[in-house]
């Protein structure tokens, strides 16, 4: 079993050079825009996958093109599967023999190749987005959006549109005072 890595603080303390670099990278969350030129079915697929990635906190603005490619492949796969269900996986094609006469030939349906190619593209795209069990741990989560609190009461007043703070009754103010420790407010 290999020896565990020394933390960077230990390297600094011992004045040694680490053979690796720990990157503490924070990825900003983002939401790609809906791409133009997608069919309505592809747009639905795009939004569905975008929603899943947002819930996982792994969506960035740069993922838009991967999502678009996946949505197009998804629609292509659906069409191919529908044709395969209608025609079957093995189809009879007619060809001409050496004498110029038509003869039947059983071959795999051409839509089968379209479906398989779409499946491969969809899987590789999902792999890159961290949606497969193998690559789930390789994708870093985006940072949690922070609630922006005004720094100054004047900024808060401006943000509310210039309206004064709602008036509070004496009972409400007294309810905020902690009975156990007079002079302190409840948190």
N, CA, C and O of each residue as an XYZ file, in Angstrom:
748
protein
N       0.844     -1.173      0.000
C       0.000      0.000      0.000
C       0.890      1.237      0.000
O       1.842      1.307      0.777
N       0.597      2.222     -0.862
C       1.463      3.398     -0.926
C       1.302      4.281      0.307
O       0.281      4.262      0.993
N       2.330      5.035      0.549
C       2.321      5.952      1.674
C       1.425      7.143      1.331
O       1.464      7.626      0.199
N       0.621      7.626      2.278
C      -0.254      8.764      1.977
C       0.556     10.030      1.718
O       1.679     10.179      2.199
N      -0.029     10.920      0.963
C       0.644     12.183      0.634
C       0.773     13.073      1.854
O      -0.073     13.070      2.748
N       1.847     13.829      1.865
C       2.017     14.828      2.917
C       1.175     16.039      2.558
O       1.131     16.433      1.392
N       0.516     16.629      3.520
C      -0.208     17.878      3.235
C       0.773     18.990      2.857
O       1.953     18.929      3.201
N       0.287     19.984      2.161
C       1.142     21.094      1.729
C       1.740     21.836      2.918
O       2.845     22.367      2.816
N       1.028     21.882      4.047
C       1.557     22.567      5.235
C       2.800     21.846      5.761
O       3.740     22.493      6.222
N       2.811     20.535      5.696
C       3.981     19.762      6.156
C       5.149     19.990      5.210
O       6.288     20.121      5.659
N       4.889     20.040      3.909
C       5.958     20.352      2.958
C       6.564     21.719      3.252
O       7.782     21.890      3.208
N       5.718     22.672      3.548
C       6.205     24.024      3.833
C       7.038     24.024      5.118
O       8.071     24.689      5.193
N       6.589     23.284      6.115
C       7.298     23.208      7.391
C       8.663     22.539      7.228
O       9.637     22.966      7.848
N       8.741     21.504      6.409
C       9.975     20.758      6.218
C      10.820     21.309      5.076
O      11.899     20.789      4.790
N      10.337     22.352      4.428
C      11.035     23.009      3.325
C      11.328     22.009      2.184
O      12.438     21.956      1.656
N      10.305     21.227      1.827
C      10.416     20.293      0.708
C       9.443     20.716     -0.381
O       8.511     21.485     -0.145
N       9.682     20.194     -1.580
C       8.799     20.521     -2.695
C       7.797     19.393     -2.896
O       8.177     18.226     -2.982
N       6.524     19.743     -2.970
C       5.527     18.693     -3.217
C       5.586     18.242     -4.677
O       5.912     19.021     -5.572
N       5.260     16.960     -4.894
C       5.228     16.423     -6.250
C       3.860     16.633     -6.883
O       3.646     16.273     -8.040
N       2.965     17.196     -6.152
C       1.611     17.437     -6.637
C       1.187     18.834     -6.200
O       1.828     19.457     -5.353
N       0.131     19.298     -6.773
C      -0.401     20.601     -6.402
C      -1.871     20.411     -6.071
O      -2.646     19.923     -6.894
N      -2.249     20.802     -4.856
C      -3.656     20.754     -4.480
C      -4.298     22.051     -4.943
O      -3.908     23.140     -4.524
N      -5.258     21.919     -5.787
C      -5.931     23.092     -6.314
C      -7.248     23.259     -5.568
O      -8.105     22.376     -5.585
N      -7.388     24.381     -4.928
C      -8.636     24.678     -4.238
C      -9.427     25.624     -5.127
O      -9.471     26.833     -4.897
N     -10.037     25.059     -6.124
C     -10.722     25.825     -7.147
C     -12.210     25.889     -6.837
O     -12.832     24.869     -6.543
N     -12.765     27.060     -6.901
C     -14.192     27.224     -6.712
C     -14.795     27.575     -8.063
O     -14.421     28.570     -8.684
N     -15.718     26.757     -8.505
C     -16.348     26.970     -9.800
C     -17.631     27.745     -9.576
O     -18.452     27.387     -8.731
N     -17.791     28.802    -10.339
C     -19.003     29.599    -10.211
C     -20.162     28.896    -10.897
O     -20.034     28.389    -12.012
N     -21.284     28.879    -10.214
C     -22.480     28.294    -10.806
C     -22.977     29.212    -11.910
O     -22.836     30.433    -11.829
N     -23.546     28.629    -12.917
C     -24.098     29.399    -14.019
C     -25.192     28.609    -14.691
O     -25.346     27.409    -14.466
N     -25.939     29.292    -15.509
C     -27.042     28.644    -16.210
C     -26.946     29.004    -17.677
O     -27.121     30.166    -18.046
N     -26.667     28.010    -18.527
C     -26.574     28.322    -19.953
C     -27.929     28.730    -20.518
O     -28.977     28.254    -20.082
N     -27.875     29.617    -21.492
C     -29.108     30.082    -22.125
C     -29.647     29.003    -23.051
O     -28.914     28.114    -23.484
N     -30.935     29.094    -23.346
C     -31.537     28.168    -24.296
C     -30.940     28.428    -25.674
O     -30.978     29.563    -26.151
N     -30.389     27.403    -26.328
C     -29.788     27.616    -27.643
C     -30.856     27.837    -28.705
O     -31.959     27.297    -28.632
N     -30.499     28.636    -29.681
C     -31.427     28.898    -30.787
C     -31.312     27.770    -31.800
O     -30.254     27.158    -31.944
N     -32.397     27.502    -32.494
C     -32.389     26.515    -33.557
C     -32.703     25.105    -33.113
O     -32.656     24.187    -33.931
N     -33.021     24.896    -31.846
C     -33.383     23.559    -31.388
C     -34.868     23.323    -31.644
O     -35.681     24.244    -31.566
N     -35.201     22.091    -31.946
C     -36.609     21.733    -32.105
C     -37.278     21.777    -30.725
O     -36.589     21.741    -29.706
N     -38.608     21.854    -30.685
C     -39.277     21.882    -29.373
C     -38.971     20.653    -28.511
O     -38.838     20.769    -27.292
N     -38.858     19.478    -29.139
C     -38.527     18.272    -28.374
C     -37.110     18.348    -27.815
O     -36.872     17.962    -26.671
N     -36.179     18.840    -28.611
C     -34.796     18.971    -28.156
C     -34.687     20.016    -27.054
O     -33.889     19.861    -26.129
N     -35.487     21.086    -27.143
C     -35.471     22.123    -26.113
C     -35.986     21.566    -24.788
O     -35.468     21.910    -23.726
N     -37.009     20.700    -24.849
C     -37.506     20.059    -23.630
C     -36.416     19.192    -22.997
O     -36.221     19.216    -21.782
N     -35.708     18.428    -23.832
C     -34.633     17.574    -23.323
C     -33.510     18.423    -22.733
O     -32.949     18.072    -21.695
N     -33.180     19.535    -23.387
C     -32.149     20.460    -22.912
C     -32.507     20.967    -21.520
O     -31.680     20.938    -20.609
N     -33.747     21.432    -21.359
C     -34.186     21.986    -20.074
C     -34.230     20.918    -18.990
O     -33.931     21.197    -17.829
N     -34.603     19.698    -19.363
C     -34.679     18.597    -18.395
C     -33.300     18.287    -17.823
O     -33.137     18.175    -16.608
N     -32.312     18.148    -18.699
C     -30.956     17.850    -18.225
C     -30.361     19.043    -17.476
O     -29.629     18.861    -16.504
N     -30.668     20.245    -17.920
C     -30.177     21.440    -17.225
C     -30.721     21.487    -15.801
O     -29.997     21.842    -14.870
N     -31.990     21.131    -15.628
C     -32.611     21.128    -14.306
C     -31.934     20.097    -13.388
O     -31.695     20.366    -12.211
N     -31.633     18.922    -13.940
C     -30.968     17.878    -13.135
C     -29.584     18.351    -12.687
O     -29.205     18.164    -11.531
N     -28.835     18.962    -13.600
C     -27.496     19.436    -13.243
C     -27.557     20.587    -12.237
O     -26.676     20.712    -11.387
N     -28.583     21.420    -12.326
C     -28.734     22.500    -11.347
C     -29.000     21.930     -9.960
O     -28.459     22.418     -8.968
N     -29.833     20.896     -9.894
C     -30.133     20.288     -8.594
C     -28.898     19.636     -7.992
O     -28.751     19.598     -6.771
N     -28.016     19.128     -8.831
C     -26.768     18.515     -8.354
C     -25.697     19.544     -8.039
O     -24.635     19.199     -7.520
N     -25.968     20.800     -8.349
C     -25.016     21.894     -8.176
C     -23.733     21.639     -8.961
O     -22.631     21.816     -8.442
N     -23.886     21.225    -10.206
C     -22.706     21.017    -11.047
C     -22.871     21.669    -12.415
O     -22.169     21.304    -13.358
N     -23.777     22.617    -12.538
C     -24.031     23.286    -13.811
C     -23.279     24.604    -13.872
O     -23.329     25.405    -12.939
N     -22.581     24.822    -14.981
C     -21.912     26.094    -15.214
C     -22.390     26.651    -16.547
O     -23.022     25.946    -17.334
N     -22.088     27.906    -16.789
C     -22.512     28.535    -18.037
C     -21.824     27.900    -19.242
O     -22.360     27.950    -20.349
N     -20.668     27.316    -19.053
C     -19.929     26.709    -20.150
C     -20.444     25.337    -20.579
O     -19.957     24.776    -21.560
N     -21.414     24.796    -19.863
C     -21.946     23.481    -20.196
C     -23.028     23.531    -21.270
O     -23.567     22.489    -21.645
N     -23.349     24.695    -21.761
C     -24.451     24.851    -22.708
C     -24.279     24.042    -23.981
O     -25.234     23.430    -24.459
N     -23.077     24.032    -24.533
C     -22.857     23.320    -25.795
C     -22.966     21.810    -25.606
O     -23.507     21.118    -26.469
N     -22.461     21.293    -24.492
C     -22.618     19.864    -24.211
C     -24.085     19.493    -24.049
O     -24.523     18.451    -24.536
N     -24.840     20.339    -23.368
C     -26.268     20.086    -23.204
C     -26.991     20.120    -24.544
O     -27.896     19.318    -24.776
N     -26.608     21.035    -25.426
C     -27.230     21.137    -26.742
C     -26.961     19.882    -27.567
O     -27.867     19.345    -28.205
N     -25.715     19.419    -27.551
C     -25.359     18.206    -28.299
C     -26.128     17.004    -27.742
O     -26.616     16.172    -28.507
N     -26.237     16.911    -26.419
C     -26.976     15.802    -25.819
C     -28.445     15.860    -26.217
O     -29.040     14.824    -26.513
N     -29.041     17.051    -26.230
C     -30.462     17.178    -26.574
C     -30.719     16.766    -28.024
O     -31.721     16.112    -28.313
N     -29.828     17.142    -28.927
C     -29.984     16.759    -30.333
C     -29.861     15.240    -30.479
O     -30.646     14.620    -31.196
N     -28.880     14.641    -29.800
C     -28.702     13.187    -29.860
C     -29.891     12.468    -29.231
O     -30.279     11.393    -29.688
N     -30.464     13.051    -28.193
C     -31.618     12.457    -27.532
C     -32.809     12.373    -28.485
O     -33.467     11.337    -28.572
N     -33.082     13.462    -29.194
C     -34.198     13.474    -30.146
C     -33.921     12.514    -31.297
O     -34.819     11.795    -31.737
N     -32.696     12.499    -31.783
C     -32.313     11.573    -32.859
C     -32.505     10.125    -32.404
O     -32.978      9.294    -33.179
N     -32.150      9.821    -31.183
C     -32.308      8.474    -30.641
C     -33.786      8.098    -30.548
O     -34.166      6.979    -30.893
N     -34.614      9.026    -30.087
C     -36.053      8.748    -30.004
C     -36.645      8.430    -31.375
O     -37.437      7.497    -31.513
N     -36.258      9.209    -32.392
C     -36.764      8.959    -33.742
C     -36.316      7.593    -34.254
O     -37.104      6.854    -34.845
N     -35.057      7.266    -34.025
C     -34.532      5.987    -34.502
C     -35.211      4.824    -33.796
O     -35.513      3.814    -34.432
N     -35.455      4.943    -32.510
C     -36.121      3.867    -31.759
C     -37.554      3.697    -32.245
O     -38.044      2.571    -32.337
N     -38.235      4.803    -32.558
C     -39.594      4.707    -33.086
C     -39.605      3.984    -34.434
O     -40.473      3.147    -34.681
N     -38.648      4.300    -35.303
C     -38.554      3.618    -36.601
C     -38.223      2.140    -36.416
O     -38.764      1.291    -37.124
N     -37.343      1.828    -35.476
C     -37.004      0.424    -35.215
C     -38.213     -0.350    -34.704
O     -38.406     -1.510    -35.068
N     -39.021      0.276    -33.870
C     -40.222     -0.388    -33.362
C     -41.208     -0.647    -34.498
O     -41.924     -1.648    -34.494
N     -41.238      0.254    -35.458
C     -42.148      0.124    -36.596
C     -41.653     -0.909    -37.607
O     -42.441     -1.720    -38.094
N     -40.350     -0.889    -37.929
C     -39.810     -1.722    -38.998
C     -39.105     -2.985    -38.508
O     -38.967     -3.939    -39.274
N     -38.661     -3.015    -37.271
C     -37.920     -4.159    -36.752
C     -36.423     -3.954    -36.907
O     -35.978     -3.123    -37.699
N     -35.649     -4.717    -36.145
C     -34.192     -4.564    -36.180
C     -33.563     -5.214    -37.407
O     -32.514     -4.775    -37.879
N     -34.209     -6.265    -37.923
C     -33.745     -6.902    -39.153
C     -34.765     -6.579    -40.231
O     -35.967     -6.763    -40.036
N     -34.288     -6.101    -41.356
C     -35.185     -5.668    -42.426
C     -34.770     -6.351    -43.725
O     -33.599     -6.664    -43.937
N     -35.752     -6.573    -44.583
C     -35.481     -7.176    -45.889
C     -35.231     -6.046    -46.881
O     -36.098     -5.209    -47.132
N     -34.041     -6.046    -47.430
C     -33.683     -5.086    -48.470
C     -33.587     -5.847    -49.793
O     -33.205     -7.017    -49.814
N     -33.926     -5.196    -50.867
C     -33.852     -5.812    -52.186
C     -32.601     -5.334    -52.885
O     -32.272     -4.148    -52.876
N     -31.909     -6.288    -53.495
C     -30.698     -5.952    -54.233
C     -30.716     -6.705    -55.561
O     -31.525     -7.609    -55.770
N     -29.819     -6.316    -56.440
C     -29.714     -6.997    -57.735
C     -28.588     -8.021    -57.664
O     -27.506     -7.732    -57.152
N     -28.848     -9.209    -58.178
C     -27.802    -10.229    -58.194
C     -26.950    -10.097    -59.459
O     -27.073     -9.116    -60.192
N     -26.087    -11.086    -59.714
C     -25.181    -11.034    -60.872
C     -25.911    -11.032    -62.214
O     -25.368    -10.562    -63.214
N     -27.132    -11.551    -62.241
C     -27.895    -11.629    -63.485
C     -28.833    -10.441    -63.655
O     -29.590    -10.384    -64.624
N     -28.793     -9.494    -62.726
C     -29.640     -8.319    -62.821
C     -31.035     -8.534    -62.280
O     -31.904     -7.690    -62.496
N     -31.283     -9.629    -61.585
C     -32.598     -9.908    -61.017
C     -32.626     -9.458    -59.554
O     -31.619     -9.508    -58.849
N     -33.802     -9.023    -59.126
C     -33.975     -8.590    -57.733
C     -34.066     -9.805    -56.830
O     -34.776    -10.766    -57.124
N     -33.336     -9.746    -55.729
C     -33.439    -10.826    -54.748
C     -33.437    -10.209    -53.347
O     -32.755     -9.213    -53.103
N     -34.210    -10.812    -52.420
C     -34.284    -10.261    -51.049
C     -33.006    -10.571    -50.273
O     -32.349    -11.592    -50.480
N     -32.683     -9.643    -49.369
C     -31.510     -9.816    -48.523
C     -31.841     -9.270    -47.135
O     -32.192     -8.100    -46.987
N     -31.724    -10.129    -46.122
C     -31.980     -9.677    -44.757
C     -30.728     -9.002    -44.206
O     -29.637     -9.571    -44.226
N     -30.906     -7.793    -43.719
C     -29.799     -6.996    -43.171
C     -30.272     -6.280    -41.910
O     -31.472     -6.110    -41.693
N     -29.322     -5.865    -41.089
C     -29.725     -5.021    -39.949
C     -30.327     -3.713    -40.466
O     -29.860     -3.142    -41.452
N     -31.355     -3.265    -39.790
C     -32.024     -2.030    -40.168
C     -31.033     -0.869    -40.074
O     -30.230     -0.815    -39.143
N     -31.084      0.048    -41.020
C     -30.175      1.196    -41.021
C     -30.434      2.139    -39.844
O     -29.540      2.865    -39.409
N     -31.663      2.119    -39.340
C     -31.981      2.951    -38.178
C     -31.294      2.441    -36.914
O     -31.110      3.195    -35.958
N     -30.916      1.166    -36.906
C     -30.211      0.613    -35.762
C     -28.859      1.306    -35.564
O     -28.463      1.594    -34.434
N     -28.171      1.564    -36.645
C     -26.878      2.265    -36.589
C     -27.063      3.696    -36.075
O     -26.254      4.189    -35.290
N     -28.135      4.358    -36.524
C     -28.417      5.723    -36.064
C     -28.670      5.718    -34.559
O     -28.155      6.576    -33.842
N     -29.458      4.760    -34.076
C     -29.764      4.675    -32.649
C     -28.502      4.391    -31.833
O     -28.295      4.987    -30.776
N     -27.662      3.482    -32.327
C     -26.445      3.145    -31.588
C     -25.473      4.320    -31.535
O     -24.846      4.561    -30.503
N     -25.345      5.047    -32.636
C     -24.464      6.224    -32.643
C     -24.974      7.298    -31.692
O     -24.187      7.937    -30.993
N     -26.290      7.500    -31.664
C     -26.869      8.491    -30.752
C     -26.649      8.068    -29.298
O     -26.368      8.907    -28.442
N     -26.776      6.767    -29.022
C     -26.550      6.280    -27.662
C     -25.109      6.517    -27.224
O     -24.861      6.928    -26.091
N     -24.163      6.259    -28.117
C     -22.751      6.479    -27.790
C     -22.481      7.957    -27.505
O     -21.779      8.293    -26.552
N     -23.038      8.825    -28.330
C     -22.839     10.264    -28.143
C     -23.472     10.732    -26.845
O     -22.882     11.525    -26.111
N     -24.674     10.242    -26.559
C     -25.348     10.627    -25.317
C     -24.554     10.159    -24.102
O     -24.403     10.904    -23.134
N     -24.049      8.932    -24.149
C     -23.294      8.400    -23.016
C     -21.993      9.165    -22.799
O     -21.632      9.461    -21.661
N     -21.290      9.485    -23.879
C     -20.033     10.223    -23.703
C     -20.295     11.638    -23.184
O     -19.504     12.172    -22.406
N     -21.395     12.240    -23.610
C     -21.741     13.579    -23.117
C     -22.105     13.519    -21.635
O     -21.654     14.348    -20.845
N     -22.921     12.538    -21.267
C     -23.279     12.389    -19.854
C     -22.043     12.085    -19.007
O     -21.945     12.521    -17.860
N     -21.120     11.347    -19.571
C     -19.874     11.032    -18.882
C     -19.088     12.307    -18.582
O     -18.572     12.482    -17.478
N     -19.005     13.177    -19.557
C     -18.257     14.430    -19.379
C     -18.947     15.377    -18.414
O     -18.292     16.202    -17.777
N     -20.254     15.266    -18.302
C     -20.989     16.121    -17.370
C     -21.028     15.540    -15.958
O     -21.581     16.160    -15.049
N     -20.444     14.350    -15.767
C     -20.411     13.736    -14.447
C     -21.715     13.079    -14.062
O     -22.031     12.984    -12.876
N     -22.484     12.619    -15.045
C     -23.786     12.031    -14.762
C     -23.735     10.502    -14.689
O     -24.773      9.866    -14.505
N     -22.561      9.906    -14.829
C     -22.432      8.457    -14.715
C     -21.781      8.133    -13.373
O     -21.051      8.960    -12.827
N     -22.036      6.940    -12.836
C     -21.465      6.601    -11.525
C     -19.938      6.684    -11.487
O     -19.365      7.048    -10.460
N     -19.285      6.354    -12.580
C     -17.828      6.372    -12.606
C     -17.269      7.791    -12.491
O     -16.275      8.009    -11.799
N     -17.896      8.750    -13.161
C     -17.362     10.120    -13.192
C     -18.091     11.084    -12.267
O     -17.819     12.284    -12.294
N     -18.995     10.593    -11.465
C     -19.747     11.475    -10.569
C     -18.829     12.172     -9.580
O     -19.014     13.353     -9.283
N     -17.847     11.456     -9.072
C     -16.961     12.043     -8.058
C     -15.920     12.975     -8.677
O     -15.299     13.754     -7.953
N     -15.712     12.919     -9.985
C     -14.699     13.754    -10.627
C     -15.182     15.175    -10.872
O     -14.369     16.080    -11.057
N     -16.497     15.383    -10.876
C     -17.055     16.704    -11.142
C     -17.167     17.456     -9.829
O     -17.722     16.950     -8.853
N     -16.634     18.668     -9.815
C     -16.689     19.483     -8.605
C     -18.013     20.219     -8.539
O     -18.553     20.656     -9.555
N     -18.522     20.349     -7.329
C     -19.764     21.085     -7.135
C     -19.493     22.569     -7.247
O     -18.411     23.047     -6.908
N     -20.483     23.285     -7.724
C     -20.360     24.732     -7.795
C     -20.600     25.315     -6.415
O     -21.168     24.662     -5.539
N     -20.163     26.541     -6.236
C     -20.313     27.147     -4.923
C     -21.779     27.462     -4.649
O     -22.557     27.728     -5.564
N     -22.129     27.426     -3.385
C     -23.499     27.720     -2.978
C     -23.722     29.217     -3.140
O     -22.903     30.011     -2.678
N     -24.819     29.620     -3.791
C     -25.060     31.055     -3.942
C     -25.233     31.710     -2.580
O     -25.977     31.227     -1.726
N     -24.537     32.809     -2.402
C     -24.582     33.517     -1.129
C     -25.649     34.599     -1.204
O     -25.805     35.282     -2.216
N     -26.376     34.732     -0.101
C     -27.386     35.784     -0.036
C     -26.663     37.111      0.154
O     -25.848     37.269      1.063
N     -26.973     38.044     -0.708
C     -26.312     39.338     -0.615
C     -27.013     40.194      0.423
O     -28.183     40.544      0.268
N     -26.292     40.525      1.476
C     -26.834     41.375      2.524
C     -26.266     42.778      2.353
O     -25.060     42.937      2.167
N     -27.111     43.788      2.413
C     -26.601     45.158      2.294
C     -25.652     45.470      3.455
O     -25.878     45.068      4.597
N     -24.608     46.184      3.130
C     -23.611     46.522      4.144
C     -24.032     47.730      4.969
O     -23.600     47.892      6.110
N     -24.848     48.549      4.406
C     -25.171     49.812      5.027
C     -26.690     49.944      5.121
O     -27.387     49.536      4.193
N     -27.228     50.504      6.216
C     -28.689     50.703      6.297
C     -29.209     51.610      5.177
O     -30.354     51.475      4.745
N     -28.364     52.530      4.712
C     -28.781     53.406      3.623
C     -28.962     52.603      2.335
O     -29.897     52.857      1.576
N     -28.070     51.630      2.082
C     -28.220     50.762      0.908
C     -29.496     49.937      1.008
O     -30.167     49.699      0.004
N     -29.830     49.500      2.226
C     -31.058     48.732      2.423
C     -32.281     49.600      2.113
O     -33.246     49.133      1.508
N     -32.229     50.844      2.527
C     -33.328     51.770      2.260
C     -33.478     52.011      0.762
O     -34.594     52.069      0.247
N     -32.360     52.150      0.069
C     -32.393     52.347     -1.388
C     -32.924     51.096     -2.081
O     -33.688     51.196     -3.041
N     -32.519     49.903     -1.594
C     -32.958     48.640     -2.197
C     -34.459     48.439     -2.040
O     -35.098     47.839     -2.905
N     -35.026     48.933     -0.948
C     -36.469     48.810     -0.743
C     -37.249     49.839     -1.539
O     -38.479     49.818     -1.546
N     -36.561     50.718     -2.194
C     -37.246     51.736     -2.986
C     -37.525     53.002     -2.217
O     -38.412     53.769     -2.590
N     -36.794     53.236     -1.159
C     -36.941     54.467     -0.409
C     -38.028     54.415      0.640
O     -38.288     55.427      1.290
N     -38.677     53.276      0.833
C     -39.719     53.177      1.836
C     -39.085     52.963      3.201
O     -38.108     52.222      3.314
N     -39.612     53.586      4.222
C     -39.056     53.382      5.563
C     -39.374     51.975      6.059
O     -40.293     51.318      5.571
N     -38.597     51.532      7.033
C     -38.810     50.210      7.615
C     -40.184     50.157      8.269
O     -40.648     51.169      8.793
N     -40.847     48.998      8.253
C     -42.173     48.912      8.866
C     -42.088     49.188     10.361
O     -41.151     48.767     11.039
N     -43.077     49.896     10.848
C     -43.099     50.262     12.262
C     -43.389     49.023     13.100
O     -44.172     48.156     12.712
N     -42.730     48.963     14.271
C     -42.939     47.833     15.170
C     -43.532     48.345     16.464
O     -43.209     49.435     16.937
N     -44.403     47.536     17.020
C     -45.025     47.936     18.287
C     -44.054     47.672     19.433
O     -43.053     46.972     19.279
N     -44.377     48.250     20.575
C     -43.533     48.077     21.758
C     -43.518     46.610     22.191
O     -42.498     46.120     22.676
N     -44.651     45.902     22.019
C     -44.717     44.492     22.398
C     -43.759     43.648     21.541
O     -43.106     42.734     22.045
N     -43.684     43.964     20.245
C     -42.787     43.227     19.368
C     -41.326     43.455     19.753
O     -40.514     42.530     19.728
N     -41.000     44.713     20.114
C     -39.630     45.008     20.513
C     -39.289     44.331     21.836
O     -38.168     43.854     22.016
N     -40.250     44.283     22.768
C     -40.011     43.631     24.046
C     -39.887     42.118     23.877
O     -39.189     41.464     24.652
N     -40.555     41.562     22.879
C     -40.483     40.116     22.653
C     -39.088     39.709     22.193
O     -38.682     38.562     22.382
N     -38.353     40.638     21.593
C     -37.003     40.337     21.133
C     -35.975     40.347     22.259
O     -34.867     39.838     22.088
N     -36.323     40.909     23.386
C     -35.378     40.969     24.503
C     -35.380     39.619     25.209
O     -36.439     39.082     25.534
N     -34.213     39.086     25.440
C     -34.076     37.784     26.095
C     -34.367     37.943     27.580
O     -33.755     38.763     28.264
N     -35.323     37.135     28.072
C     -35.703     37.235     29.484
C     -34.580     36.756     30.401
O     -34.415     37.274     31.505
N     -33.811     35.770     29.947
C     -32.765     35.212     30.804
C     -31.621     36.176     31.036
O     -31.064     36.221     32.133
N     -31.259     36.952     30.018
C     -30.161     37.892     30.145
C     -30.646     39.264     29.742
O     -30.678     39.580     28.552
N     -31.021     40.081     30.697
C     -31.507     41.418     30.352
C     -30.424     42.229     29.629
O     -29.235     42.105     29.923
N     -30.851     43.038     28.705
C     -29.915     43.874     27.960
C     -29.423     43.231     26.683
O     -28.702     43.873     25.919
N     -29.787     41.975     26.421
C     -29.354     41.328     25.179
C     -30.585     40.999     24.331
O     -31.688     40.803     24.840
N     -30.357     40.950     23.071
C     -31.441     40.616     22.144
C     -31.325     39.170     21.728
O     -30.237     38.594     21.724
N     -32.469     38.582     21.375
C     -32.449     37.209     20.868
C     -31.890     37.209     19.476
O     -32.058     38.162     18.715
N     -31.226     36.137     19.155
C     -30.658     35.993     17.811
C     -31.657     35.336     16.910
O     -31.378     35.121     15.731
